[in-house]
Amino acid sequence: MSTLMEDDIKRWTAKRKTALVLEIIQGKTTVAEASRAFDLQPSELEQWVEEGKRGMENALRTNPLDVRQQYEKKLSDLQEAYGEAMLELRARKKLASLLGEEDEK
């Protein structure tokens, strides 16, 4: 691991997270290796990598979004996904009732 990474990290600052995410993106380490080395959940590291990629993408835009715009876009995307999931759930329930299957709940 990089010299920026101390063996006994008590607090993950943005600078430390960035250094680790860059090492993962550059292929110097893997999520699994970093997870074991720093006693972190792989899902947490994967989230850091995704957030880093989103931040990098935004930073490289011609007109970067500010924090509020990023939040509103993410909220909008989540609301859209929720709506789609609800439509699918309703369609499945309707199909089940048409096929004569009863919902156990």
Secondary structure, 3 states (H helix, E strand, C coil): CCCCCCCCCCCCCHHHHHHHHHHHHCCCCCHHHHHHHHCCCHHHHHHHHHHHHHHHHHHCCCCCCCHHHHHHHHHHHHHHHHHHHHHHHHHHHHHHHHCCCCCCC
